Amino acid sequence: MRVLSRFLIVCAALLVIVPAAAGTDWSDNFDSYAAGNGLIGQGGWDGWDSSAAAEAFIVDSISLSTPNSVAIIPTTDIVQEFAETAGDWYMTSWSYVPTGSTGKQYFIMLNNYTSGGAHVNADWSVEIEFDSGTGQLTDHYSTSTTPIIYDQWVEVKIDIHLAQNTYDIYYNSAFLASNAWQTGGADAIAALDLFSDGGSTVFWDDCSLVEQPGALEQTTWGNIKTIMQ
């Protein structure tokens, strides 16, 4: 009877730690697209406000995972939309900025975005500026800076916690800044935006949005046996 009671307690505890319904992981390494083609209309990518003029292009001249990456040219403003409203997430993308680059390029995430001309309610959460004029990468919201690393693939990682309304930025595995996810926006991950403000061509590869493990995944049989003892 005592063992049964402990078993029921464990079952009740598991019910408490079961995480909310999982979101949908996403990734794109651009390798399934034909080199030379535009990205709009493939893999869920669209131009900002569905503008064809915001196009990016698939290239096989450089990549992190072979054979392709995406080239962000001076007129690019390419968007991938999401619909995540809960949970903890990692957004990871790899950047390549060539020596001799000019102008400004941006890595942006939004908590509210609707394509097709209805972006009046768009709300920015992450805005990271690559300014080759100064050689600095700058987090817009904290103004924290770090030197741009040129001529190699460098990870940009955003550690997002929607319930806590926080996120951390890492560049090349080094912490850069921590900010509120939204201030007057939405508790949601709505879009990734790779944008050039006239900056010369840079490259991105192996982009992903992955939900972090919840409490259930972190529970082991060893933990359960400890509770039952």
Phi and psi in degrees as GROMACS dihedral restraints (atoms count N, CA, C in turn):
[ dihedral_restraints ]
;  ai    aj    ak    al  type     phi  dphi    fc
    3     4     5     6     1   -64.7    20    10
    4     5     6     7     1   -41.1    20    10
    6     7     8     9     1   -62.5    20    10
    7     8     9    10     1   -43.2    20    10
    9    10    11    12     1   -60.4    20    10
   10    11    12    13     1   -42.0    20    10
   12    13    14    15     1   -61.3    20    10
   13    14    15    16     1   -43.3    20    10
   15    16    17    18     1   -64.8    20    10
   16    17    18    19     1   -38.4    20    10
   18    19    20    21     1   -61.7    20    10
   19    20    21    22     1   -41.4    20    10
   21    22    23    24     1   -65.9    20    10
   22    23    24    25     1   -36.7    20    10
   24    25    26    27     1   -63.6    20    10
   25    26    27    28     1   -43.2    20    10
   27    28    29    30     1   -61.5    20    10
   28    29    30    31     1   -44.1    20    10
   30    31    32    33     1   -60.0    20    10
   31    32    33    34     1   -42.4    20    10
   33    34    35    36     1   -63.7    20    10
   34    35    36    37     1   -39.0    20    10
   36    37    38    39     1   -64.7    20    10
   37    38    39    40     1   -40.5    20    10
   39    40    41    42     1   -63.3    20    10
   40    41    42    43     1   -37.1    20    10
   42    43    44    45     1   -62.2    20    10
   43    44    45    46     1   -34.2    20    10
   45    46    47    48     1   -70.5    20    10
   46    47    48    49     1   -38.4    20    10
   48    49    50    51     1   -91.4    20    10
   49    50    51    52     1    -3.5    20    10
   51    52    53    54     1   -61.2    20    10
   52    53    54    55     1   124.8    20    10
   54    55    56    57     1   -71.8    20    10
   55    56    57    58     1   165.5    20    10
   57    58    59    60     1   -62.0    20    10
   58    59    60    61     1   163.8    20    10
   60    61    62    63     1   -50.3    20    10
   61    62    63    64     1   133.5    20    10
   63    64    65    66     1   -67.8    20    10
   64    65    66    67     1   148.8    20    10
   66    67    68    69     1   -82.4    20    10
   67    68    69    70     1  -165.4    20    10
   69    70    71    72     1  -114.1    20    10
   70    71    72    73     1   113.5    20    10
   72    73    74    75     1   -66.1    20    10
   73    74    75    76     1   151.0    20    10
   75    76    77    78     1  -139.6    20    10
   76    77    78    79     1   146.0    20    10
   78    79    80    81     1  -155.2    20    10
   79    80    81    82     1   155.8    20    10
   81    82    83    84     1  -152.2    20    10
   82    83    84    85     1   120.4    20    10
   84    85    86    87     1  -106.2    20    10
   85    86    87    88     1     3.4    20    10
   87    88    89    90     1    66.3    20    10
   88    89    90    91     1     8.8    20    10
   90    91    92    93     1   -82.4    20    10
   91    92    93    94     1   -14.5    20    10
   93    94    95    96     1   -89.9    20    10
   94    95    96    97     1    -1.5    20    10
   96    97    98    99     1  -100.5    20    10
   97    98    99   100     1   153.7    20    10
   99   100   101   102     1   -77.9    20    10
  100   101   102   103     1   130.4    20    10
  102   103   104   105     1   -59.4    20    10
  103   104   105   106     1   139.3    20    10
  105   106   107   108     1    96.1    20    10
  106   107   108   109     1   -16.9    20    10
  108   109   110   111     1   -84.1    20    10
  109   110   111   112     1   155.8    20    10
  111   112   113   114     1   -73.4    20    10
  112   113   114   115     1   157.4    20    10
  114   115   116   117     1   -87.8    20    10
  115   116   117   118     1   -27.5    20    10
  117   118   119   120     1   -57.4    20    10
  118   119   120   121     1   131.4    20    10
  120   121   122   123     1    90.3    20    10
  121   122   123   124     1    -2.2    20    10
  123   124   125   126     1  -114.8    20    10
  124   125   126   127     1   136.7    20    10
  126   127   128   129     1    59.6    20    10
  127   128   129   130     1    25.1    20    10
  129   130   131   132     1    84.6    20    10
  130   131   132   133     1     3.7    20    10
  132   133   134   135     1   -81.0    20    10
  133   134   135   136     1   145.3    20    10
  135   136   137   138     1  -144.1    20    10
  136   137   138   139     1   161.5    20    10
  138   139   140   141     1   -78.6    20    10
  139   140   141   142     1   156.4    20    10
  141   142   143   144     1   -55.3    20    10
  142   143   144   145     1   128.5    20    10
  144   145   146   147     1    56.3    20    10
  145   146   147   148     1    28.5    20    10
  147   148   149   150     1    61.0    20    10
  148   149   150   151     1    31.4    20    10
  150   151   152   153     1   -84.4    20    10
  151   152   153   154     1   124.3    20    10
  153   154   155   156     1   -67.5    20    10
  154   155   156   157     1   -23.1    20    10
  156   157   158   159     1   -71.8    20    10
  157   158   159   160     1    -9.8    20    10
  159   160   161   162     1   -91.9    20    10
  160   161   162   163     1    17.1    20    10
  162   163   164   165     1   -59.4    20    10
  163   164   165   166     1   147.6    20    10
  165   166   167   168     1  -118.1    20    10
  166   167   168   169     1   166.3    20    10
  168   169   170   171     1  -132.6    20    10
  169   170   171   172     1   142.3    20    10
  171   172   173   174     1   -79.6    20    10
  172   173   174   175     1   132.0    20    10
  174   175   176   177     1  -130.5    20    10
  175   176   177   178     1   150.9    20    10
  177   178   179   180     1  -116.6    20    10
  178   179   180   181     1    14.7    20    10
  180   181   182   183     1   -81.2    20    10
  181   182   183   184     1   -19.4    20    10
  183   184   185   186     1  -154.8    20    10
  184   185   186   187     1   142.3    20    10
  186   187   188   189     1  -165.6    20    10
  187   188   189   190     1   158.0    20    10
  189   190   191   192     1   -88.8    20    10
  190   191   192   193     1   -55.6    20    10
  192   193   194   195     1   -99.6    20    10
  193   194   195   196     1   127.1    20    10
  195   196   197   198     1   -73.1    20    10
  196   197   198   199     1   147.1    20    10
  198   199   200   201     1  -104.2    20    10
  199   200   201   202     1    -8.7    20    10
  201   202   203   204     1  -117.4    20    10
  202   203   204   205     1   160.5    20    10
  204   205   206   207     1  -140.1    20    10
  205   206   207   208     1  -178.5    20    10
  207   208   209   210     1  -112.9    20    10
  208   209   210   211     1   132.6    20    10
  210   211   212   213     1   -94.3    20    10
  211   212   213   214     1   123.5    20    10
  213   214   215   216     1   -97.5    20    10
  214   215   216   217     1   107.8    20    10
  216   217   218   219     1   -92.7    20    10
  217   218   219   220     1   174.8    20    10
  219   220   221   222     1   -56.9    20    10
  220   221   222   223     1   -22.4    20    10
  222   223   224   225     1  -105.8    20    10
  223   224   225   226     1     7.4    20    10
  225   226   227   228     1   -74.7    20    10
  226   227   228   229     1   140.5    20    10
  228   229   230   231     1  -152.5    20    10
  229   230   231   232     1    81.3    20    10
  231   232   233   234     1  -104.2    20    10
  232   233   234   235     1   139.8    20    10
  234   235   236   237     1  -128.9    20    10
  235   236   237   238     1   137.5    20    10
  237   238   239   240     1  -118.3    20    10
  238   239   240   241     1   123.1    20    10
  240   241   242   243     1   -94.1    20    10
  241   242   243   244     1   150.0    20    10
  243   244   245   246     1  -131.7    20    10
  244   245   246   247     1   173.5    20    10
  246   247   248   249     1  -144.1    20    10
  247   248   249   250     1    48.1    20    10
  249   250   251   252     1   -96.1    20    10
  250   251   252   253     1   127.5    20    10
  252   253   254   255     1  -122.3    20    10
  253   254   255   256     1     7.5    20    10
  255   256   257   258     1  -158.5    20    10
  256   257   258   259     1   161.1    20    10
  258   259   260   261     1   102.4    20    10
  259   260   261   262     1  -179.9    20    10
  261   262   263   264     1  -114.5    20    10
  262   263   264   265     1   135.3    20    10
  264   265   266   267     1  -138.0    20    10
  265   266   267   268     1   151.8    20    10
  267   268   269   270     1  -112.2    20    10
  268   269   270   271     1   121.9    20    10
  270   271   272   273     1  -100.5    20    10
  271   272   273   274     1   121.6    20    10
  273   274   275   276     1  -127.2    20    10
  274   275   276   277     1   131.4    20    10
  276   277   278   279     1  -145.5    20    10
  277   278   279   280     1   151.5    20    10
  279   280   281   282     1  -114.7    20    10
  280   281   282   283     1   128.8    20    10
  282   283   284   285     1  -110.5    20    10
  283   284   285   286     1   149.1    20    10
  285   286   287   288     1  -133.6    20    10
  286   287   288   289     1   114.7    20    10
  288   289   290   291     1  -113.8    20    10
  289   290   291   292     1   113.7    20    10
  291   292   293   294     1   -72.7    20    10
  292   293   294   295     1   147.9    20    10
  294   295   296   297     1   -57.7    20    10
  295   296   297   298     1   140.7    20    10
  297   298   299   300     1    90.5    20    10
  298   299   300   301     1    -0.3    20    10
  300   301   302   303     1   -62.0    20    10
  301   302   303   304     1   153.1    20    10
  303   304   305   306     1  -131.2    20    10
  304   305   306   307     1   158.0    20    10
  306   307   308   309     1    75.8    20    10
  307   308   309   310     1  -162.5    20    10
  309   310   311   312     1  -121.6    20    10
  310   311   312   313     1   136.0    20    10
  312   313   314   315     1  -124.4    20    10
  313   314   315   316     1   154.5    20    10
  315   316   317   318     1  -134.2    20    10
  316   317   318   319     1   143.1    20    10
  318   319   320   321     1  -111.9    20    10
  319   320   321   322     1   117.8    20    10
  321   322   323   324     1  -130.0    20    10
  322   323   324   325     1   142.2    20    10
  324   325   326   327     1  -128.2    20    10
  325   326   327   328     1   143.1    20    10
  327   328   329   330     1  -120.7    20    10
  328   329   330   331     1   147.6    20    10
  330   331   332   333     1   -97.4    20    10
  331   332   333   334     1    -8.7    20    10
  333   334   335   336     1  -149.0    20    10
  334   335   336   337     1   125.7    20    10
  336   337   338   339     1  -163.9    20    10
  337   338   339   340     1   134.6    20    10
  339   340   341   342     1  -132.9    20    10
  340   341   342   343     1   124.3    20    10
  342   343   344   345     1   -76.2    20    10
  343   344   345   346     1   169.8    20    10
  345   346   347   348     1    84.3    20    10
  346   347   348   349     1    34.5    20    10
  348   349   350   351     1    92.3    20    10
  349   350   351   352     1    -0.8    20    10
  351   352   353   354     1  -106.1    20    10
  352   353   354   355     1    36.2    20    10
  354   355   356   357     1   -85.6    20    10
  355   356   357   358     1    12.0    20    10
  357   358   359   360     1   -61.5    20    10
  358   359   360   361     1   -26.3    20    10
  360   361   362   363     1   -98.5    20    10
  361   362   363   364     1    10.6    20    10
  363   364   365   366     1   -60.8    20    10
  364   365   366   367     1   139.9    20    10
  366   367   368   369     1  -136.5    20    10
  367   368   369   370     1   126.2    20    10
  369   370   371   372     1   -88.1    20    10
  370   371   372   373     1   138.3    20    10
  372   373   374   375     1  -109.0    20    10
  373   374   375   376     1   -45.1    20    10
  375   376   377   378     1  -122.2    20    10
  376   377   378   379     1   131.9    20    10
  378   379   380   381     1  -144.4    20    10
  379   380   381   382     1   101.3    20    10
  381   382   383   384     1  -108.7    20    10
  382   383   384   385     1   123.7    20    10
  384   385   386   387     1  -102.8    20    10
  385   386   387   388     1   127.8    20    10
  387   388   389   390     1  -102.1    20    10
  388   389   390   391     1   105.7    20    10
  390   391   392   393     1  -109.3    20    10
  391   392   393   394     1   101.3    20    10
  393   394   395   396     1   -73.3    20    10
  394   395   396   397     1   -13.2    20    10
  396   397   398   399     1   -66.7    20    10
  397   398   399   400     1   -37.0    20    10
  399   400   401   402     1  -103.6    20    10
  400   401   402   403     1   -13.6    20    10
  402   403   404   405     1    75.0    20    10
  403   404   405   406     1    17.9    20    10
  405   406   407   408     1  -116.3    20    10
  406   407   408   409     1   143.6    20    10
  408   409   410   411     1   -99.0    20    10
  409   410   411   412     1   128.8    20    10
  411   412   413   414     1  -127.5    20    10
  412   413   414   415     1   131.3    20    10
  414   415   416   417     1   -82.6    20    10
  415   416   417   418     1   119.2    20    10
  417   418   419   420     1   -59.6    20    10
  418   419   420   421     1   -37.8    20    10
  420   421   422   423     1   -84.6    20    10
  421   422   423   424     1   -28.8    20    10
  423   424   425   426     1  -104.4    20    10
  424   425   426   427     1   -14.0    20    10
  426   427   428   429     1    64.4    20    10
  427   428   429   430     1    13.9    20    10
  429   430   431   432     1   -66.8    20    10
  430   431   432   433     1   143.0    20    10
  432   433   434   435     1  -129.9    20    10
  433   434   435   436     1   159.9    20    10
  435   436   437   438     1  -156.2    20    10
  436   437   438   439     1   151.0    20    10
  438   439   440   441     1   -64.1    20    10
  439   440   441   442     1   139.7    20    10
  441   442   443   444     1   -66.4    20    10
  442   443   444   445     1   136.9    20    10
  444   445   446   447     1   -96.2    20    10
  445   446   447   448     1   120.3    20    10
  447   448   449   450     1   -98.5    20    10
  448   449   450   451     1   154.9    20    10
  450   451   452   453     1    63.7    20    10
  451   452   453   454     1    26.9    20    10
  453   454   455   456     1  -155.6    20    10
  454   455   456   457     1   159.0    20    10
  456   457   458   459     1   -76.1    20    10
  457   458   459   460     1   127.4    20    10
  459   460   461   462     1  -128.7    20    10
  460   461   462   463     1   133.3    20    10
  462   463   464   465     1   -80.2    20    10
  463   464   465   466     1   132.9    20    10
  465   466   467   468     1  -109.8    20    10
  466   467   468   469     1   121.7    20    10
  468   469   470   471     1  -127.7    20    10
  469   470   471   472     1   130.3    20    10
  471   472   473   474     1  -115.1    20    10
  472   473   474   475     1   120.2    20    10
  474   475   476   477     1  -100.3    20    10
  475   476   477   478     1   104.5    20    10
  477   478   479   480     1  -107.6    20    10
  478   479   480   481     1   134.9    20    10
  480   481   482   483     1  -130.8    20    10
  481   482   483   484     1    96.3    20    10
  483   484   485   486     1   -65.4    20    10
  484   485   486   487     1   -41.3    20    10
  486   487   488   489     1   -64.5    20    10
  487   488   489   490     1   -33.2    20    10
  489   490   491   492     1   -89.7    20    10
  490   491   492   493     1    -6.7    20    10
  492   493   494   495     1    57.7    20    10
  493   494   495   496     1    44.7    20    10
  495   496   497   498     1  -137.0    20    10
  496   497   498   499     1   158.9    20    10
  498   499   500   501     1  -153.0    20    10
  499   500   501   502     1   154.0    20    10
  501   502   503   504     1  -118.0    20    10
  502   503   504   505     1   145.4    20    10
  504   505   506   507     1  -109.5    20    10
  505   506   507   508     1   133.7    20    10
  507   508   509   510     1  -124.9    20    10
  508   509   510   511     1   135.7    20    10
  510   511   512   513     1  -125.6    20    10
  511   512   513   514     1   121.6    20    10
  513   514   515   516     1    56.7    20    10
  514   515   516   517     1    39.1    20    10
  516   517   518   519     1    71.1    20    10
  517   518   519   520     1     3.2    20    10
  519   520   521   522     1  -102.1    20    10
  520   521   522   523     1   134.8    20    10
  522   523   524   525     1   -63.4    20    10
  523   524   525   526     1   135.6    20    10
  525   526   527   528     1  -113.1    20    10
  526   527   528   529     1   -48.5    20    10
  528   529   530   531     1  -164.0    20    10
  529   530   531   532     1   160.6    20    10
  531   532   533   534     1  -130.2    20    10
  532   533   534   535     1   133.0    20    10
  534   535   536   537     1  -140.6    20    10
  535   536   537   538     1   167.3    20    10
  537   538   539   540     1   -72.6    20    10
  538   539   540   541     1   138.8    20    10
  540   541   542   543     1   -66.4    20    10
  541   542   543   544     1   -39.1    20    10
  543   544   545   546     1  -151.3    20    10
  544   545   546   547     1   150.1    20    10
  546   547   548   549     1  -134.3    20    10
  547   548   549   550     1    85.8    20    10
  549   550   551   552     1    98.3    20    10
  550   551   552   553     1     4.2    20    10
  552   553   554   555     1  -100.0    20    10
  553   554   555   556     1  -132.0    20    10
  555   556   557   558     1  -127.9    20    10
  556   557   558   559     1   149.8    20    10
  558   559   560   561     1   -81.5    20    10
  559   560   561   562     1    71.4    20    10
  561   562   563   564     1  -156.0    20    10
  562   563   564   565     1   155.7    20    10
  564   565   566   567     1  -105.0    20    10
  565   566   567   568     1   108.9    20    10
  567   568   569   570     1  -103.1    20    10
  568   569   570   571     1   -31.8    20    10
  570   571   572   573     1  -167.0    20    10
  571   572   573   574     1   152.7    20    10
  573   574   575   576     1  -108.7    20    10
  574   575   576   577     1   135.5    20    10
  576   577   578   579     1  -131.6    20    10
  577   578   579   580     1   117.7    20    10
  579   580   581   582     1  -103.6    20    10
  580   581   582   583     1   111.9    20    10
  582   583   584   585     1  -128.6    20    10
  583   584   585   586     1   136.7    20    10
  585   586   587   588     1  -112.6    20    10
  586   587   588   589     1   125.9    20    10
  588   589   590   591     1   -94.8    20    10
  589   590   591   592     1    55.4    20    10
  591   592   593   594     1    82.9    20    10
  592   593   594   595     1     3.9    20    10
  594   595   596   597     1   -70.9    20    10
  595   596   597   598     1   153.0    20    10
  597   598   599   600     1   -67.6    20    10
  598   599   600   601     1   168.4    20    10
  600   601   602   603     1   -63.6    20    10
  601   602   603   604     1   130.4    20    10
  603   604   605   606     1  -126.2    20    10
  604   605   606   607     1   173.3    20    10
  606   607   608   609     1  -129.9    20    10
  607   608   609   610     1   146.2    20    10
  609   610   611   612     1  -129.1    20    10
  610   611   612   613     1   148.8    20    10
  612   613   614   615     1  -151.0    20    10
  613   614   615   616     1   161.6    20    10
  615   616   617   618     1    48.7    20    10
  616   617   618   619     1    60.0    20    10
  618   619   620   621     1   -87.4    20    10
  619   620   621   622     1   140.8    20    10
  621   622   623   624     1  -154.1    20    10
  622   623   624   625     1   149.2    20    10
  624   625   626   627     1  -123.6    20    10
  625   626   627   628     1   111.4    20    10
  627   628   629   630     1  -127.7    20    10
  628   629   630   631     1   130.0    20    10
  630   631   632   633     1   -70.9    20    10
  631   632   633   634     1   135.4    20    10
  633   634   635   636     1   -74.0    20    10
  634   635   636   637     1   151.4    20    10
  636   637   638   639     1   -59.1    20    10
  637   638   639   640     1   139.9    20    10
  639   640   641   642     1   -94.4    20    10
  640   641   642   643     1  -173.5    20    10
  642   643   644   645     1   -62.5    20    10
  643   644   645   646     1   -35.4    20    10
  645   646   647   648     1   -64.9    20    10
  646   647   648   649     1   -42.2    20    10
  648   649   650   651     1   -66.3    20    10
  649   650   651   652     1   -25.4    20    10
  651   652   653   654     1   -86.5    20    10
  652   653   654   655     1    -5.7    20    10
  654   655   656   657     1   -85.3    20    10
  655   656   657   658     1   129.0    20    10
  657   658   659   660     1  -112.3    20    10
  658   659   660   661     1   163.7    20    10
  660   661   662   663     1   -62.6    20    10
  661   662   663   664     1   -31.3    20    10
  663   664   665   666     1   -61.9    20    10
  664   665   666   667     1   -39.9    20    10
  666   667   668   669     1   -62.9    20    10
  667   668   669   670     1   -41.5    20    10
  669   670   671   672     1   -65.4    20    10
  670   671   672   673     1   -41.7    20    10
  672   673   674   675     1   -62.9    20    10
  673   674   675   676     1   -35.9    20    10
  675   676   677   678     1   -62.8    20    10
  676   677   678   679     1   -42.4    20    10
  678   679   680   681     1   -63.3    20    10
  679   680   681   682     1   -38.6    20    10
  681   682   683   684     1   -75.6    20    10
  682   683   684   685     1   -19.8    20    10
